[in-house]
Amino acid sequence: MLNNIVEQAFAPALEAIRRGAIPGAVLGIATADGRSAVHFAGAAQIEPEQEDISRDTWFDLASLTKVIFTTTRILRLAEEGKLDLDAPLVTALPDLRQYDMNAAERKLTFRQCLAHQTHLPAVEPLYTYGQDPQTLRAFILQRVWQSGPPVYSDINFMLLGIAIERLTGQALIDQPLPPLLTFRPNPRHCAATERCTWRGRVIRGEVHDENAFALGGASGHAGLFGTIDGVLGFARSILDGSALSPSSLEAIRKRESEKRTVGWEGAYAGWHGGDACSPSTIGHTGFTGTGLWIDFERGLAWSLLTNRVHPSRHTDSGILPLRRATGEQVIARFDALTQQA
């Protein structure tokens, strides 16, 4: 029956593919009791030559890295007693703004960065300053960041990624990951992203995000690749409680602001997950066209993976209404099945 749900809920994505708004998509749903179903259509690549998408296609998950990897890794380190979420980052990064002991960055906590409750900007074109990963890391740590109101910030998660490297003694790109998730994909198995003017080629199997690329291919904010089954496997581990301790699970569900929990977005009117989900739903999206939502009340997760930036980000893919329509279809079909049972 889940196969019927996912096939019917795929209708908005199929229409977007037919209109040429996106090259291809994979939709998967998973339940807390271990069931899952997947549907897909379209192209993994349309240039330089066309290749069909499949269930085994690896996607650049973009900012899903923030929740699948970085948030989860930070929370596990907290569970192990290696950090305190309410302690400042300098407990792991003592050299953060080391030339100004009164710098605002030295007061930022892990929790504030996870929940995007800092003064740091949304993004900065760090890759334009050079491509030496260690020098860029030093630049991020010593940069005098322009102050502003709290916004969703890649910089928060770049700092968290550096903290993970320091606390574990291991580069992000070499960190252990669950099955079907990796920072080192085989390009032949990946969906293509953008025809990048900076790199001079169609990007396939290397991170689309320029800053993550310049930082060596993996950063706290981007760089993770996965298949739909890899993403659903992670979602199921959140639903069944095996991924994190009860206190950590509470942290990713509890609001730190109107729209944010620790690491995740909480459901709100007009968000990408659609308006049919329960108030207990959390979710996150990725710039390349990916997304994951987890509805705890229903014991249901769904993920829509697209390569909407292929061959260019500078088109109107309609990704927001597509995600919303998909989420609302998933829940309507799932609720109808539940009522019949």
N, C-alpha and C positions, 0 to 999 in steps of 0.2 A: 504493500500500500504506500510506503514511503516513495517508491519509484513513481507512482502516479502523482504524488504531491510535487516532487521536484520537477517532473516533466511539465506539469501544468504551470508551476510557478516560474518556469524558464521562459514563458511566453514573452514578457517584456524584453528580455535579452535577445531572444530570437528575432523579434521585430527590429531591435537596434542593429543587429548584424545584417539583416536584410536591407535596411536603409543605408548601410555603410557608415553608421555612426561609430561603431567599434568593429575591429576585425573578428574577434571571437570571445567566447566566454565559457566558463565552467561554473556551475552552481552545485553546491553540495549542502546537504542537511544531515545533522547528527542528533541523536537523542541520548539522554543520560543513561539509558539502559543498554547502550552499545549498538543501536541500529544506525544505519546510514544509507544514503542514496545520492547518486550523482547524475547530472545530465550536462551535456556539452554540445557546442556547435561552433562552426566558423574556423578562422585561420589563426594558427600560432604565428604566422609570418605571411605578409603579402608582398614584401620586397626585401631583397632583390628577386627572390622567387617565392611562390606561394607554397605554404605547408599547412596541412590541416592540424587542428587542435585535437587533443585527446585527453583522456582521464589522467594520463601519466605526464602531461606537459608541466614543466616547472615554470613558475611565475616569479618575477621580481616582486616581492611582497612589499617593498618600499616601507612606509611607516608602520605596517603591521609588525615590523622589526621591534618597534617600541614596546608592544604589548606581549608578543609571543616570546621574544628573547629578553629584552632589557628589563622590563618591569618584573617579569618572572624571575630572572636571575638576581636582581637586587633584593626581591622579597625572600628568595631562598638564602641569600647571604645574611639577611637579617635574621631569619630563622636559625641559622647556624651561629648567631652571635658575633658575626664579623662586622656588622654595622648596626647603627640605630637609625631608623627612618627619620627621627626628629633631631638627629645630630647634624652639625654642619658638614658639608662636603670636605672641608679641610681635614677632617679626621682620616680621610682616605687620600686626599690631595693636599698635603700641607704646603705645596708650592703654588697653589691657586692664588693668583694676584700677590705673589710673595714680596713684591716691592712696595706694597701698600697694605699694612696690617689692618687698616680701617676700611678697606675696600668693601663695597656692598656684597660682592661675590663671595667673600670669605664668610659671610653670615648665612648663605643659602643652605637649606637642609635638603636631604635626599627626598623627603616627602614633598617639599615645595617644587622641586624639579620634576618629580614624577607626576604631580598634579598640575603642572604648568602654572604655578602661582608664584612666579618670579618677575623681576624687572627685565629679563633678557629678551632680545628681539626674536621675531619669528624665525628669521633665516638670515644668513650672510653669505655672499659668494666667496667663500674661503678658497675655493679651488683657483681663483684668479690670482691668489698670492703665491702659488707654487704647488708642487705635487709631491714634496717630500713629506711622508706621513708623520715622522717624528717632529719635524719643524712645525708642521701645522698643528699637531697636538700641543706643542709648547705655545704656539700663537693663541690657541683657544684658551689656554690656562692664564696667559698674561694679558690678553686683550682687555682694554678698558671698554666694557660694553656700554653702549648708550642706554640710559635708563628710560623705562616706559611702563605703562600699565601691564598687568599680566595678560599674556597672549599665548596661544599654542606655539611652542618654540622648539625647533630642532636643536638649538644650542643647549637647552636643558638636558637633552638626551645624549648629546655629544659628551658633555661633562660626565654623565652617568656611565657612559661607555668607557671612558678613560678610568673612572673609579673602579669599574669591574676589572679592567686589566691590571690595575695596581693591586687590588685585593686578592685576585686569583693568581697573579704572576703569569698570566697567559694572555696572548693577543686575542682580540675578539674573534678574528677569523679562524682561530684554532680552538675555540670554546666547544665543549660537547653540546650536542643538540639532539632532540628527539628524532625518530625515523622520518624520512622524507622531508627534512628541513636541512638546509646547508648554507654556508657562506661561499662555498666553492662548487657551483653547479657545472654540469657538462653543458657547454653552449648548444650542442646539437639537440638537446632535450628541452630547451627553453623557448618560451614565447618571446618574440622580439619586442623591443620597446621602440625608442625613438631613433630617427635618423639624426644623429647628434652633430651639430655644426662645429662644436668644440673638438670632438674626437674624430670627426671626419668619416663616420661610418654608421651603419645601422647597428644599434646596440643589441646584443644577444648573448646572454650568459655572463654578462658583467653588469654591475650595479648601474642603474639608470641615474641615480642621484649623483650629481657632480661632486659634491663635497665628500660623500662616502667613497666615491672612486678615488679622489685625491688622498683620502685618509688610508688608502691601502685596500679598499674593497669592502670593508666592514666598519661600521660605526654604530654608536648606540641608537641612532635614529633611522638607519637604513642599511641595506646590504644583504638581508636574509632572502633566500629563495625557498620555495616550497611547492609541492603538488597540492591538489585539493585534498587528498587523503592525509597529507601531512598537517594541513591546517585544521581539518576536521578532527584528527587525532589529538591535537593540542586542545581544541575546544572541548572534546569529550573529557579530557583529563581535568579541565576546569569544572565541568558539570558534575563529574563523579567525585570530585574532591581529592583526586590523587596527585594533582600537580602542586598543590600548595597546602599549607596548614590552615586550620579553621580561621585563625587570626589574619592570615594573609588573604584568604578568600573574602573575609569581611572587609579588608582594606580596599580591594578592587571593586567592591560593591557600594561602599559608603561614600557619599558625596563629600568632596573637599571644597567644592564650589557649586554653583547652579548646574553646571554641565559636566563637571569633571570629578572622577574618582582618582584613586592612585593608579596612574597609568592610562586609564580608559576614559571613554565618554560614557555618561549615564544618559538614559533615554530622556529626550525633551521634544517638545512640539517642533516639527519641521526638520528633525535630524535625518541623517542618511538611512537609518534603520527602518524608517516608516513609522506611522502613528498607531499601528495595530498592536505593537508589542507591549508587554507589561511594563510598568514603571521600574521593575527590577532588572530590566535588560541593560547590558553594557555592550559596547561595540567600539570599533575603530576602523579607519579607512587608510588606504595607501594611495599616493599620488598616481601611480602607474595604472590604477583602476581596480585595486583589490579592496576587499572589505570582509570583516568578520563580526558577527553579532551573536550574543549569548543571552537567551531569555531564561532566567533561573526559575521563574514561576511555572513555565511550561516544560522545563527540562529539555530545551530545544536550542540548537545552534544552527546557524546557516552562514555560508561563505559564498560570495560572488567574486570570482577572479576574472578580470578582463585585462587585455593589453590595450587599453583605450588610448595610450600615447603613441601607438604605432600607426603610421610612421612619423607622426608629429603631435606634439602637445598643443599646437596652435590651431586647434579645431574645436568645435562645440560637440563633444561626444554625448552631452546630456546625461552625464554619469550620475548626478544627484537624483533627478527624477527616476532614472533606471533603478538605482539602488532602493529608493523608497518604494517603488512599485513592486519590486521583487520581494522585499521584506513583507509587504502587506499581502502579497499573494501567498507566500510561504505560510504565514500565520493563519490566513483565512482557510487555506486547504488543510492545514494541520488541525485547526480547531474543529473543522467539519468532520474529519476522521475521528477525532477524539470523542465527539458527541455521538457518533455512530457506534462506537465500541461499547 
